[in-house]
Amino acid sequence: MRTDFVVDIDDPDDIVAARQAGHALARQLGFSLTDVTMIATAISEIARNITSYAGRGEIRVGVQYRDGKQALVVRAEDDGPGIVDVERALEDGYSTGRGLGLGLPGARRLMDRLHVESEPGKGTTVEMWKWIPSRV
């Protein structure tokens, strides 16, 4: 089973590729269809932020340990303009562009954890994860 994917995000078509990579891995890991859809949607939101604000970046999807448990981890990185106020960017409706301001807050609701590191002028890293369901 392949447990890691890297997708370069350069244009809107790459959003689909990133979403498909997350979808495929989540299915392999035994997530419910609802969770698979939530993971794929969260990846779409984050990838769309890359194309809208940074222009280009990368999304990695893999399996890692977080807080002592296995998780599907999505890490998005870009060298774009960065986010001046991360806390505000995580609020529904806040946007510095033309968007609805639902990308980061929406992704946070869809996943178990979301962490953002950003420095204006240097880029942004978003890491989010969903706990892998335990086998009974």
Wavefront OBJ file of the C-alpha trace (Angstrom):
o trace
v 0.000 0.000 0.000
v 1.362 3.390 -0.952
v 1.207 5.656 2.076
v 2.608 8.954 0.839
v 1.900 11.274 -2.042
v 3.377 14.608 -3.095
v 1.425 16.837 -5.447
v 2.876 20.043 -6.875
v 0.230 22.748 -6.934
v 0.792 25.079 -9.870
v -2.676 25.555 -11.344
v -6.329 24.759 -10.561
v -6.102 21.312 -12.241
v -3.611 20.289 -9.544
v -6.318 20.786 -6.917
v -8.081 17.742 -8.392
v -4.870 15.684 -8.300
v -4.272 16.561 -4.625
v -7.880 15.762 -3.757
v -7.631 12.399 -5.546
v -4.399 11.506 -3.726
v -6.025 12.184 -0.348
v -9.174 10.327 -1.356
v -7.215 7.246 -2.488
v -5.092 7.079 0.658
v -8.075 7.619 2.962
v -9.933 4.753 1.253
v -6.908 2.458 1.601
v -6.688 3.304 5.308
v -10.285 2.294 5.956
v -11.901 5.670 6.545
v -15.683 5.818 6.145
v -17.039 7.342 2.946
v -18.077 10.404 4.958
v -14.549 10.853 6.336
v -13.020 10.242 2.885
v -15.208 13.022 1.493
v -14.321 15.377 4.360
v -10.583 14.727 3.885
v -10.795 15.299 0.128
v -12.791 18.500 0.650
v -10.304 19.856 3.206
v -7.457 19.160 0.770
v -9.364 20.995 -1.978
v -9.804 24.043 0.255
v -6.138 24.219 1.184
v -4.956 23.588 -2.396
v -7.314 26.304 -3.642
v -5.743 28.724 -1.153
v -2.339 27.931 -2.658
v -3.489 28.669 -6.221
v -5.424 31.779 -5.152
v -2.875 33.425 -2.875
v 0.588 31.931 -3.447
v 0.341 30.786 -7.063
v 2.290 27.603 -6.442
v 3.172 25.198 -3.685
v 3.072 21.564 -2.681
v 0.767 19.205 -0.823
v 2.014 16.049 0.889
v -0.400 13.387 2.053
v 0.845 10.522 4.187
v 0.608 8.466 7.343
v 2.447 9.679 10.438
v 2.212 9.462 14.201
v 0.675 12.480 15.921
v -0.032 12.624 19.647
v 0.769 8.910 19.934
v -1.729 7.789 17.290
v -1.565 7.106 13.579
v -3.062 9.821 11.432
v -3.536 10.684 7.809
v -1.480 13.893 7.630
v -1.849 16.572 4.972
v 0.922 19.165 4.792
v 0.581 22.111 2.419
v 3.505 24.471 1.876
v 3.984 27.548 -0.251
v 6.378 30.467 -0.604
v 3.585 32.987 -1.129
v 2.835 36.258 0.614
v 2.046 34.606 3.938
v -0.768 35.371 6.334
v -0.455 38.496 8.456
v -3.017 37.432 11.103
v -3.377 33.637 11.313
v -5.983 33.750 14.109
v -8.181 36.043 12.049
v -7.677 33.891 8.935
v -9.130 30.970 10.895
v -12.387 32.896 11.470
v -15.358 32.255 9.180
v -15.833 35.028 6.650
v -12.391 36.620 6.901
v -10.629 36.925 3.555
v -7.888 39.123 2.165
v -8.890 38.197 -1.381
v -12.075 37.580 -3.314
v -12.962 34.378 -1.468
v -15.709 33.778 1.058
v -13.237 33.247 3.891
v -14.293 29.646 4.444
v -11.167 27.741 3.312
v -9.078 27.494 6.487
v -11.993 27.480 8.959
v -13.820 24.926 6.824
v -10.772 22.666 6.610
v -10.339 22.949 10.385
v -13.926 21.742 10.924
v -13.491 18.828 8.512
v -10.275 17.471 10.034
v -9.351 16.431 13.585
v -6.508 18.962 13.873
v -5.248 21.910 11.837
v -2.110 23.959 12.484
v -0.974 26.988 10.493
v 2.484 28.550 10.456
v 2.947 31.627 8.347
v 5.323 34.517 8.012
v 4.443 37.514 5.863
v 6.610 37.569 2.760
v 7.932 34.042 3.341
v 4.990 31.690 2.883
v 2.616 29.439 4.744
v 2.550 25.859 6.000
v -0.750 24.237 6.887
v -0.736 20.830 8.521
v -3.951 18.986 9.203
v -4.672 15.462 10.234
v -7.425 12.914 10.678
v -7.016 10.009 13.087
v -6.894 6.657 11.318
v -9.793 4.441 12.400
v -8.739 1.582 14.619
v -9.386 -1.942 13.439
v -11.629 -3.976 15.725
l 1 2 3 4 5 6 7 8 9 10 11 12 13 14 15 16 17 18 19 20 21 22 23 24 25 26 27 28 29 30 31 32 33 34 35 36 37 38 39 40 41 42 43 44 45 46 47 48 49 50 51 52 53 54 55 56 57 58 59 60 61 62 63 64 65 66 67 68 69 70 71 72 73 74 75 76 77 78 79 80 81 82 83 84 85 86 87 88 89 90 91 92 93 94 95 96 97 98 99 100 101 102 103 104 105 106 107 108 109 110 111 112 113 114 115 116 117 118 119 120 121 122 123 124 125 126 127 128 129 130 131 132 133 134 135 136
